[in-house]
């Protein structure tokens, strides 16, 4: 069984190498990008398959020498070590070849919006923005704000930003959903604990070749930028609102002073939203057994609760509670990311076995 899988990996990897050097593929941006992603995805499995071949050869060589020369403690130990390594590699190979989300290697666009809680919801949205950008910095990713709607009392009504780096989506996709906070707001004079929420949407950033937008299907409005409370913050009509007529999606940007810059950022967000719509449509077509179930299908779902009085954070998708809220809100999210990724792998292996 494992040898058949190793052969499949070797054949697919050789085919991906051939595609990467095929002039026709190189001349087609989309095909070349897809070939590159497949090559990168198969590289890990190919290295493990090569190591498995070496371990198998070592085990068989030691076994042959034992048969010829009689029992030798060193040769027996070598054979047993090689066989043990083969067993370890079998599990690693199966995990490496589990079907991955094709978006995992992409950059991401994140949208945070205040939910329940009024002013405290906006402040919490700002805290989540800080937490996620701190986490991005810890992982050596770059980030940039694309657009924001600051609140008069602090935080944001909504904020949109991009995170760039290899595998950004594979890390930040777990943050999509409703984040609930329980704490005493700074505006609370009686010291009572309030519950507020903010929603986070995480979308893979789409390349132009992946999502083609027909300019004739866009309605573009320009207007004067405004700040908290509605006051004008610019004397020119630099803000841009783009409506995608077929879907009704609306993206507005006003942070830049240049109309062109705001339009460029708005189109980036629109492409990401259109790609996300297509991803959701495709997931709906899959059987329930094949869907990724770790609670990230429904953005309205409460994924995590941050309890300040008890200094604890609970991720409801994997029932993991960590009593280090002070560090987590500073961007120390690795433990949650690893637990969620492990659960995804476990479910994928179960689905593959079924």
GUVO-545101 format. One record per residue (C-alpha): residue number from 1; x, y, z; chain; residue in one letter. Coordinates in steps of 0.1 Angstrom, whole numbers, plus 5000, padded with zeros to 4 digits. Example, Ala and Ser with C-alpha at 12.3 -4.5 7.8 and 13.67 -1.06 7.14 Angstrom:
# GUVO-545101
SITE, logu, xx, yy, zz, dopa, ronu
SITE, 1, 5123, 4955, 5078, A, A .
SITE, 2, 5137, 4989, 5071, A, S .
***
This chain:
# GUVO-545101
SITE, logu, xx, yy, zz, dopa, ronu
SITE, 1, 5000, 5000, 5000, A, X .
SITE, 2, 5027, 5025, 5010, A, X .
SITE, 3, 5049, 5015, 4981, A, X .
SITE, 4, 5021, 5022, 4957, A, X .
SITE, 5, 5016, 5057, 4973, A, X .
SITE, 6, 5053, 5064, 4970, A, X .
SITE, 7, 5052, 5055, 4933, A, X .
SITE, 8, 5023, 5078, 4928, A, X .
SITE, 9, 5041, 5107, 4945, A, X .
SITE, 10, 5072, 5101, 4925, A, X .
SITE, 11, 5052, 5101, 4892, A, X .
SITE, 12, 5032, 5132, 4900, A, X .
SITE, 13, 5063, 5151, 4911, A, X .
SITE, 14, 5082, 5142, 4879, A, X .
SITE, 15, 5052, 5154, 4860, A, X .
SITE, 16, 5050, 5187, 4879, A, X .
SITE, 17, 5088, 5192, 4872, A, X .
SITE, 18, 5081, 5186, 4835, A, X .
SITE, 19, 5053, 5212, 4835, A, X .
SITE, 20, 5075, 5238, 4852, A, X .
SITE, 21, 5099, 5235, 4823, A, X .
SITE, 22, 5073, 5233, 4795, A, X .
SITE, 23, 5075, 5264, 4773, A, X .
SITE, 24, 5037, 5263, 4767, A, X .
SITE, 25, 5031, 5263, 4805, A, X .
SITE, 26, 5057, 5290, 4811, A, X .
SITE, 27, 5040, 5312, 4785, A, X .
SITE, 28, 5006, 5309, 4803, A, X .
SITE, 29, 5006, 5329, 4835, A, X .
SITE, 30, 4977, 5310, 4851, A, X .
SITE, 31, 4989, 5275, 4841, A, X .
SITE, 32, 5024, 5284, 4853, A, X .
SITE, 33, 5011, 5297, 4887, A, X .
SITE, 34, 4990, 5265, 4891, A, X .
SITE, 35, 5020, 5243, 4881, A, X .
SITE, 36, 5042, 5262, 4907, A, X .
SITE, 37, 5017, 5256, 4935, A, X .
SITE, 38, 5014, 5219, 4926, A, X .
SITE, 39, 5052, 5216, 4925, A, X .
SITE, 40, 5055, 5232, 4959, A, X .
SITE, 41, 5027, 5210, 4973, A, X .
SITE, 42, 5044, 5178, 4961, A, X .
SITE, 43, 5079, 5187, 4971, A, X .
SITE, 44, 5075, 5177, 5007, A, X .
SITE, 45, 5060, 5144, 4998, A, X .
SITE, 46, 5087, 5137, 4972, A, X .
SITE, 47, 5114, 5143, 4998, A, X .
SITE, 48, 5097, 5120, 5022, A, X .
SITE, 49, 5093, 5094, 4995, A, X .
SITE, 50, 5130, 5095, 4987, A, X .
SITE, 51, 5139, 5091, 5023, A, X .
SITE, 52, 5115, 5061, 5026, A, X .
SITE, 53, 5133, 5045, 4996, A, X .
SITE, 54, 5166, 5049, 5014, A, X .
SITE, 55, 5153, 5035, 5046, A, X .
SITE, 56, 5138, 5005, 5027, A, X .
SITE, 57, 5171, 4999, 5010, A, X .
SITE, 58, 5190, 5000, 5043, A, X .
SITE, 59, 5165, 4976, 5059, A, X .
SITE, 60, 5167, 4951, 5030, A, X .
SITE, 61, 5205, 4954, 5029, A, X .
SITE, 62, 5209, 4946, 5065, A, X .
SITE, 63, 5184, 4918, 5062, A, X .
SITE, 64, 5204, 4902, 5034, A, X .
SITE, 65, 5237, 4905, 5053, A, X .
SITE, 66, 5221, 4889, 5084, A, X .
SITE, 67, 5209, 4860, 5062, A, X .
SITE, 68, 5244, 4855, 5049, A, X .
SITE, 69, 5265, 4860, 5080, A, X .
SITE, 70, 5242, 4849, 5108, A, X .
SITE, 71, 5229, 4869, 5137, A, X .
SITE, 72, 5249, 4901, 5142, A, X .
SITE, 73, 5237, 4925, 5170, A, X .
SITE, 74, 5248, 4956, 5151, A, X .
SITE, 75, 5233, 4945, 5118, A, X .
SITE, 76, 5200, 4936, 5136, A, X .
SITE, 77, 5199, 4970, 5153, A, X .
SITE, 78, 5205, 4987, 5119, A, X .
SITE, 79, 5177, 4967, 5103, A, X .
SITE, 80, 5153, 4974, 5131, A, X .
SITE, 81, 5162, 5012, 5131, A, X .
SITE, 82, 5156, 5013, 5093, A, X .
SITE, 83, 5122, 4995, 5096, A, X .
SITE, 84, 5112, 5018, 5125, A, X .
SITE, 85, 5121, 5049, 5103, A, X .
SITE, 86, 5100, 5034, 5075, A, X .
SITE, 87, 5070, 5032, 5097, A, X .
SITE, 88, 5075, 5069, 5109, A, X .
SITE, 89, 5078, 5080, 5073, A, X .
SITE, 90, 5046, 5062, 5062, A, X .
SITE, 91, 5026, 5084, 5085, A, X .
SITE, 92, 5044, 5115, 5074, A, X .
SITE, 93, 5039, 5106, 5038, A, X .
SITE, 94, 5001, 5101, 5043, A, X .
SITE, 95, 4998, 5134, 5060, A, X .
SITE, 96, 5019, 5152, 5034, A, X .
SITE, 97, 4996, 5139, 5006, A, X .
SITE, 98, 4963, 5148, 5023, A, X .
SITE, 99, 4945, 5171, 4999, A, X .
SITE, 100, 4954, 5206, 5009, A, X .
SITE, 101, 4934, 5238, 5006, A, X .
SITE, 102, 4947, 5252, 4973, A, X .
SITE, 103, 4946, 5287, 4988, A, X .
SITE, 104, 4969, 5279, 5017, A, X .
SITE, 105, 5000, 5294, 5002, A, X .
SITE, 106, 4983, 5327, 4993, A, X .
SITE, 107, 4984, 5361, 5009, A, X .
SITE, 108, 4952, 5372, 5027, A, X .
SITE, 109, 4928, 5401, 5030, A, X .
SITE, 110, 4912, 5404, 5065, A, X .
SITE, 111, 4881, 5424, 5073, A, X .
SITE, 112, 4872, 5431, 5109, A, X .
SITE, 113, 4838, 5446, 5118, A, X .
SITE, 114, 4824, 5456, 5152, A, X .
SITE, 115, 4795, 5434, 5163, A, X .
SITE, 116, 4774, 5436, 5194, A, X .
SITE, 117, 4784, 5460, 5222, A, X .
SITE, 118, 4782, 5495, 5206, A, X .
SITE, 119, 4813, 5515, 5214, A, X .
SITE, 120, 4829, 5486, 5232, A, X .
SITE, 121, 4824, 5464, 5200, A, X .
SITE, 122, 4844, 5490, 5180, A, X .
SITE, 123, 4871, 5491, 5206, A, X .
SITE, 124, 4872, 5453, 5206, A, X .
SITE, 125, 4875, 5453, 5168, A, X .
SITE, 126, 4906, 5475, 5172, A, X .
SITE, 127, 4920, 5451, 5197, A, X .
SITE, 128, 4916, 5422, 5173, A, X .
SITE, 129, 4933, 5442, 5146, A, X .
SITE, 130, 4963, 5448, 5169, A, X .
SITE, 131, 4963, 5411, 5179, A, X .
SITE, 132, 4963, 5398, 5143, A, X .
SITE, 133, 4989, 5423, 5131, A, X .
SITE, 134, 5012, 5415, 5160, A, X .
SITE, 135, 5008, 5378, 5152, A, X .
SITE, 136, 5017, 5385, 5116, A, X .
SITE, 137, 5049, 5402, 5127, A, X .
SITE, 138, 5057, 5373, 5150, A, X .
SITE, 139, 5055, 5350, 5119, A, X .
SITE, 140, 5076, 5374, 5098, A, X .
SITE, 141, 5047, 5384, 5075, A, X .
SITE, 142, 5041, 5419, 5062, A, X .
SITE, 143, 5008, 5437, 5065, A, X .
SITE, 144, 4992, 5469, 5053, A, X .
SITE, 145, 4959, 5487, 5060, A, X .
SITE, 146, 4937, 5489, 5029, A, X .
SITE, 147, 4908, 5508, 5044, A, X .
SITE, 148, 4893, 5517, 5077, A, X .
SITE, 149, 4863, 5534, 5094, A, X .
SITE, 150, 4876, 5546, 5128, A, X .
SITE, 151, 4852, 5550, 5157, A, X .
SITE, 152, 4850, 5583, 5176, A, X .
SITE, 153, 4854, 5565, 5209, A, X .
SITE, 154, 4884, 5544, 5198, A, X .
SITE, 155, 4888, 5513, 5177, A, X .
SITE, 156, 4870, 5507, 5144, A, X .
SITE, 157, 4836, 5503, 5129, A, X .
SITE, 158, 4854, 5482, 5104, A, X .
SITE, 159, 4890, 5479, 5091, A, X .
SITE, 160, 4904, 5460, 5061, A, X .
SITE, 161, 4941, 5450, 5058, A, X .
SITE, 162, 4963, 5426, 5038, A, X .
SITE, 163, 4988, 5401, 5052, A, X .
SITE, 164, 5016, 5390, 5028, A, X .
SITE, 165, 5039, 5361, 5031, A, X .
SITE, 166, 5043, 5324, 5021, A, X .
SITE, 167, 5015, 5304, 5036, A, X .
SITE, 168, 4997, 5334, 5051, A, X .
SITE, 169, 4962, 5319, 5044, A, X .
SITE, 170, 4972, 5286, 5060, A, X .
SITE, 171, 4979, 5305, 5092, A, X .
SITE, 172, 4952, 5332, 5093, A, X .
SITE, 173, 4922, 5312, 5079, A, X .
SITE, 174, 4915, 5300, 5115, A, X .
SITE, 175, 4908, 5335, 5126, A, X .
SITE, 176, 4876, 5339, 5105, A, X .
SITE, 177, 4844, 5340, 5126, A, X .
SITE, 178, 4829, 5358, 5155, A, X .
SITE, 179, 4853, 5367, 5184, A, X .
SITE, 180, 4835, 5373, 5217, A, X .
SITE, 181, 4850, 5393, 5246, A, X .
SITE, 182, 4839, 5394, 5282, A, X .
SITE, 183, 4853, 5423, 5302, A, X .
SITE, 184, 4846, 5456, 5320, A, X .
SITE, 185, 4846, 5483, 5293, A, X .
SITE, 186, 4865, 5515, 5299, A, X .
SITE, 187, 4832, 5533, 5296, A, X .
SITE, 188, 4815, 5513, 5323, A, X .
SITE, 189, 4813, 5533, 5356, A, X .
SITE, 190, 4797, 5505, 5377, A, X .
SITE, 191, 4824, 5479, 5370, A, X .
SITE, 192, 4800, 5455, 5354, A, X .
SITE, 193, 4813, 5429, 5329, A, X .
SITE, 194, 4799, 5433, 5294, A, X .
SITE, 195, 4799, 5409, 5264, A, X .
SITE, 196, 4808, 5423, 5231, A, X .
SITE, 197, 4817, 5408, 5197, A, X .
SITE, 198, 4835, 5416, 5165, A, X .
SITE, 199, 4835, 5395, 5133, A, X .
SITE, 200, 4866, 5386, 5113, A, X .
SITE, 201, 4865, 5376, 5076, A, X .
SITE, 202, 4897, 5361, 5062, A, X .
SITE, 203, 4899, 5358, 5024, A, X .
SITE, 204, 4928, 5345, 5002, A, X .
SITE, 205, 4940, 5374, 4980, A, X .
SITE, 206, 4931, 5367, 4944, A, X .
SITE, 207, 4955, 5372, 4915, A, X .
SITE, 208, 4942, 5391, 4885, A, X .
SITE, 209, 4945, 5359, 4864, A, X .
SITE, 210, 4923, 5340, 4889, A, X .
SITE, 211, 4894, 5365, 4890, A, X .
SITE, 212, 4888, 5385, 4859, A, X .
SITE, 213, 4866, 5415, 4864, A, X .
SITE, 214, 4847, 5430, 4835, A, X .
SITE, 215, 4849, 5468, 4838, A, X .
SITE, 216, 4814, 5470, 4823, A, X .
SITE, 217, 4800, 5452, 4853, A, X .
SITE, 218, 4813, 5478, 4877, A, X .
SITE, 219, 4796, 5509, 4890, A, X .
SITE, 220, 4822, 5533, 4903, A, X .
SITE, 221, 4813, 5563, 4925, A, X .
SITE, 222, 4837, 5589, 4938, A, X .
SITE, 223, 4831, 5612, 4968, A, X .
SITE, 224, 4848, 5632, 4995, A, X .
SITE, 225, 4865, 5613, 5023, A, X .
SITE, 226, 4850, 5615, 5058, A, X .
SITE, 227, 4863, 5608, 5093, A, X .
SITE, 228, 4846, 5598, 5126, A, X .
SITE, 229, 4813, 5616, 5130, A, X .
SITE, 230, 4811, 5623, 5092, A, X .
SITE, 231, 4833, 5654, 5091, A, X .
SITE, 232, 4852, 5659, 5058, A, X .
SITE, 233, 4888, 5651, 5060, A, X .
SITE, 234, 4897, 5659, 5024, A, X .
SITE, 235, 4890, 5687, 5000, A, X .
SITE, 236, 4889, 5664, 4968, A, X .
SITE, 237, 4867, 5636, 4957, A, X .
SITE, 238, 4893, 5609, 4964, A, X .
SITE, 239, 4872, 5583, 4980, A, X .
SITE, 240, 4860, 5554, 4958, A, X .
SITE, 241, 4830, 5531, 4960, A, X .
SITE, 242, 4829, 5502, 4936, A, X .
SITE, 243, 4797, 5481, 4931, A, X .
SITE, 244, 4800, 5448, 4913, A, X .
SITE, 245, 4766, 5447, 4895, A, X .
SITE, 246, 4762, 5409, 4890, A, X .
SITE, 247, 4767, 5401, 4927, A, X .
SITE, 248, 4758, 5433, 4944, A, X .
SITE, 249, 4791, 5434, 4963, A, X .
SITE, 250, 4801, 5469, 4974, A, X .
SITE, 251, 4837, 5479, 4984, A, X .
SITE, 252, 4845, 5515, 4995, A, X .
SITE, 253, 4880, 5529, 5001, A, X .
SITE, 254, 4889, 5564, 5013, A, X .
SITE, 255, 4922, 5561, 5033, A, X .
SITE, 256, 4945, 5572, 5005, A, X .
SITE, 257, 4946, 5608, 4991, A, X .
SITE, 258, 4947, 5596, 4956, A, X .
SITE, 259, 4915, 5584, 4938, A, X .
SITE, 260, 4936, 5559, 4918, A, X .
SITE, 261, 4952, 5544, 4949, A, X .
SITE, 262, 4918, 5540, 4966, A, X .
SITE, 263, 4904, 5524, 4934, A, X .
SITE, 264, 4934, 5499, 4932, A, X .
SITE, 265, 4929, 5489, 4968, A, X .
SITE, 266, 4891, 5485, 4964, A, X .
SITE, 267, 4896, 5462, 4934, A, X .
SITE, 268, 4920, 5440, 4954, A, X .
SITE, 269, 4893, 5436, 4981, A, X .
SITE, 270, 4866, 5430, 4955, A, X .
SITE, 271, 4887, 5402, 4938, A, X .
SITE, 272, 4892, 5386, 4972, A, X .
SITE, 273, 4855, 5387, 4979, A, X .
SITE, 274, 4846, 5373, 4945, A, X .
SITE, 275, 4871, 5344, 4950, A, X .
SITE, 276, 4856, 5337, 4984, A, X .
SITE, 277, 4821, 5336, 4969, A, X .
SITE, 278, 4834, 5310, 4944, A, X .
SITE, 279, 4851, 5290, 4971, A, X .
SITE, 280, 4819, 5289, 4992, A, X .
SITE, 281, 4799, 5279, 4961, A, X .
SITE, 282, 4823, 5250, 4955, A, X .
SITE, 283, 4822, 5239, 4991, A, X .
SITE, 284, 4784, 5238, 4990, A, X .
SITE, 285, 4787, 5214, 4962, A, X .
SITE, 286, 4809, 5190, 4982, A, X .
SITE, 287, 4794, 5163, 5003, A, X .
SITE, 288, 4792, 5170, 5041, A, X .
SITE, 289, 4818, 5143, 5047, A, X .
SITE, 290, 4844, 5162, 5026, A, X .
SITE, 291, 4838, 5197, 5039, A, X .
SITE, 292, 4863, 5213, 5063, A, X .
SITE, 293, 4842, 5212, 5095, A, X .
SITE, 294, 4863, 5230, 5120, A, X .
SITE, 295, 4837, 5257, 5124, A, X .
SITE, 296, 4850, 5281, 5098, A, X .
SITE, 297, 4822, 5277, 5073, A, X .
SITE, 298, 4798, 5301, 5091, A, X .
SITE, 299, 4812, 5335, 5097, A, X .
SITE, 300, 4785, 5342, 5122, A, X .
SITE, 301, 4796, 5313, 5144, A, X .
SITE, 302, 4812, 5322, 5177, A, X .
SITE, 303, 4847, 5307, 5173, A, X .
SITE, 304, 4865, 5321, 5204, A, X .
SITE, 305, 4858, 5337, 5238, A, X .
SITE, 306, 4882, 5361, 5255, A, X .
SITE, 307, 4874, 5363, 5292, A, X .
SITE, 308, 4895, 5391, 5308, A, X .
SITE, 309, 4885, 5386, 5345, A, X .
SITE, 310, 4898, 5350, 5343, A, X .
SITE, 311, 4927, 5358, 5319, A, X .
SITE, 312, 4916, 5329, 5297, A, X .
SITE, 313, 4907, 5323, 5260, A, X .
SITE, 314, 4886, 5294, 5248, A, X .
SITE, 315, 4885, 5282, 5212, A, X .
SITE, 316, 4852, 5265, 5208, A, X .
SITE, 317, 4861, 5246, 5177, A, X .
SITE, 318, 4887, 5224, 5194, A, X .
SITE, 319, 4876, 5230, 5230, A, X .
SITE, 320, 4910, 5244, 5239, A, X .
SITE, 321, 4913, 5269, 5268, A, X .
SITE, 322, 4945, 5288, 5275, A, X .
SITE, 323, 4949, 5309, 5306, A, X .
SITE, 324, 4973, 5334, 5290, A, X .
SITE, 325, 4949, 5360, 5276, A, X .
SITE, 326, 4974, 5388, 5282, A, X .
SITE, 327, 4999, 5371, 5259, A, X .
SITE, 328, 4973, 5360, 5233, A, X .
SITE, 329, 4960, 5395, 5227, A, X .
SITE, 330, 4996, 5404, 5220, A, X .
SITE, 331, 4997, 5380, 5191, A, X .
SITE, 332, 5008, 5347, 5207, A, X .
SITE, 333, 4983, 5326, 5188, A, X .
SITE, 334, 5006, 5297, 5178, A, X .
SITE, 335, 4990, 5272, 5202, A, X .
SITE, 336, 4955, 5277, 5187, A, X .
SITE, 337, 4968, 5276, 5151, A, X .
SITE, 338, 4986, 5243, 5157, A, X .
SITE, 339, 4956, 5227, 5174, A, X .
SITE, 340, 4933, 5238, 5146, A, X .
SITE, 341, 4957, 5226, 5119, A, X .
SITE, 342, 4961, 5193, 5136, A, X .
SITE, 343, 4923, 5188, 5138, A, X .
SITE, 344, 4921, 5196, 5101, A, X .
SITE, 345, 4947, 5170, 5093, A, X .
SITE, 346, 4930, 5144, 5115, A, X .
SITE, 347, 4897, 5150, 5098, A, X .
SITE, 348, 4913, 5149, 5063, A, X .
SITE, 349, 4930, 5115, 5071, A, X .
SITE, 350, 4896, 5101, 5083, A, X .
SITE, 351, 4879, 5113, 5051, A, X .
SITE, 352, 4907, 5098, 5030, A, X .
SITE, 353, 4905, 5065, 5048, A, X .
SITE, 354, 4867, 5065, 5044, A, X .
***
